[in-house]
Amino acid sequence: MPRDYYEILSVTRTATQEEIKKSYRKVALKHHPDRNPDNPDAEHKFKEAAEAYEVLGNEEKRAKYDRFGHAGVKGGGAQNMDDIFSNFGDIFGGGAGGGGGFDPFEAFFGGQRGGGGRARQGQRGSNLRIKVKLDLKEIVYGAKKTIKLNKHVTCDVCDGSGAKDKSSISTCQTCHGAGQVRRVTQTILGQMQTTATCPTCHGNGSTITAKCTKCKGDGKVYGEDSVTLDIPAGVGEGIQLSMTGRGNAGERGGAPGDLIVVIEEQQHEELFREENDIVYNLNISFIDAAIGMQTEVPTVDAKAKIKVPAGTQSGKIFRLKGKGIPNINNSYEVGDQQVRVNVWIPKNLSDDERSTLEKLRNSPNFQPGQTKEDGGFFQKVKDMF
């Protein structure tokens, strides 16, 4: 299963375009092939980051991804190294080698600044994954479902701060509220400044002298939440839908995680799905196939009348136009319902029935032929042209 694009770029689902761009630059520099020669894992992560930015850096693609996950942006990522380096060069204002004058080593080692970073507000909550079962009718028309979740919610006593009261919160003396500390490392290229999460406050920028008695300083407790899912028409087995900020609450005011909804299809008693078509197997006797008939077939929400003409062969498919499943990416594209005819042959005959059929055995109309409809190989080849 593909990795979450937000996870690849280490950003939240509420991140701005500038934050996404900045994070992509950081990840791409870290795994750039010029900086990691003969390292397949680094090259893979470099391509992965480029694919993630290709989607999240585009507002339209990002909206589809937020709603439908990877299924909504199939084919939307960068496909080859030329595309990746082109995007990479655009991010840094020049080409990735050649005329653009971009040097990844210079960008990585020369532009690092430490300290002064914005303190993060607590630790982000984890994502919550649930499975939702849908019947065929709900898949065709979409569905709204209200469900209850047992998860971590923000503590209602301290309002997520984790402190007993406001006076129990003080600025971290190690990072002075920045949430990060600057470190200077001596390398073969000289001194290199980096930033790291403050080991004292763990990036919060503040410390607690007296913890909340209910959440014990976490800012979250285990509780219950209710959420309404608006599931679009056309979803399928295994598709994942995301709801930003409806996962587990974060620690000490941290952003909540996301709710990941995994779709499970429930099998219909008479109908089954083939991509965006719905299929029904119609079993008829060879007498009905020979002289024709009218009958009703089930659809997802009613019954439809169809006419089976005289001489219908087994395997014939009738189509009920537009009675299938909408395309999840284009609601104007709707599949059909296929009615597949299976001619049933009786296994046990009475003496009278056998005698009647014996009289008809040699009748010309009961001899199999090679007509245009069911004919031989050369007729089929001719029909192709």
C-alpha positions, 0 to 999 in steps of 0.5 A: 500500500502506498505511503501517505503523502503527508507522512512522506513530506512530514507535514500535517494535513492543514499545512500551507503550500509554503510549508509543503514546499519548504518541507519538500525542499528539506526532504529532497536535499536529504535524499538527493542522488548527488549527495547519496551516490550508489544508494538505491534507498535514498533514490527511492525516497527522493522519487517518493518525495517528488511524487508527494509534492507533485500532488500536495503542491497542486491545490486541485490534486491535493483536494482530490487526494484529501477526499479519495486518497491515492485512488483520486490521483492515480497517475498524478505523481512525477513519473521519471527522473527528468520530471523530478529534477525539473520540479526540483529545480523549480523549487530551488529557482534553477535547474538540477544540474547544468544551466540552472547553476543549482548545487545541492551540496551548496544548498544543503551545507551553505543555507542551514540556519539554526535556532529561531524556529517556531515552537510546535504546540505539543505532539500530533495525535495518531491517525485512527483507521476504521472499516465501514461496510457498504451495500451495493446500493450505498456504493451506487448512490453514496451514503451518509453514516454517523458512527461513534468512535472510541479514541483519545479526545482533548482533556476537558479539565485542562483544555489540552494543556496538560497543566493543573492551571495556567500558573503551572506552565512556564517557558522552557529554560533550555530553548527559551520557548523556541522548542528547538536547540541549535547545534554546531557540528564540525565537518570536513567542509567546516562548521555546520549548524543544525537544529534539533528538538529541545530535549527538555520540553520535547518541542513544546517551548514550555514546561509544566510544574504541576500536571492536570489531575485528570490527564496526568499531563498528556492533555488527552484522555480516552473517550467517545466521539461521534462523526458523520461520514459523507461517502461519495458514490463509486467507492470500492473495496479497499479505497481509503477516505480521509477526514482531517483532524478527526483522529486521536487528539494530540498531546498538550494541545498538539494537532489531532491525527486524521481519521482513515476510513477503509471501505468494505463492500458487502456482497449482494444476494443476486448482483455482483460488481465488475469494475463500474458495471453491475452483473446479473445472471439470468437463468432461463430454460431452453424453451424460453430461449427458443420461443422468447419471453418477458421477465423481470430482473433485479437492480440495486433499487427496483426491478426492470422488465426485459424482453428475451427475443426468440432464439436467444443464445446462452451467453447473450448479454443485455445492457441496462444503460446507466444502471451501474456504478458512477466513476468515483473521479467523474460522476458523469461516467456511469457503468451499466447493468449487464444481464447475462443469459444462461440457458439451463438444460434439464438433467432429468426427463420423463419418458414423455418429455424424452419422446417429445424431444426425440421427435424434434432431434432431427428437425432442421431448426434444432440443428446447431448452425453457424450464423452471423450471430453465433457462427464460426471463426471466419465469420467472426474475423469478417465481422471485425472488418 
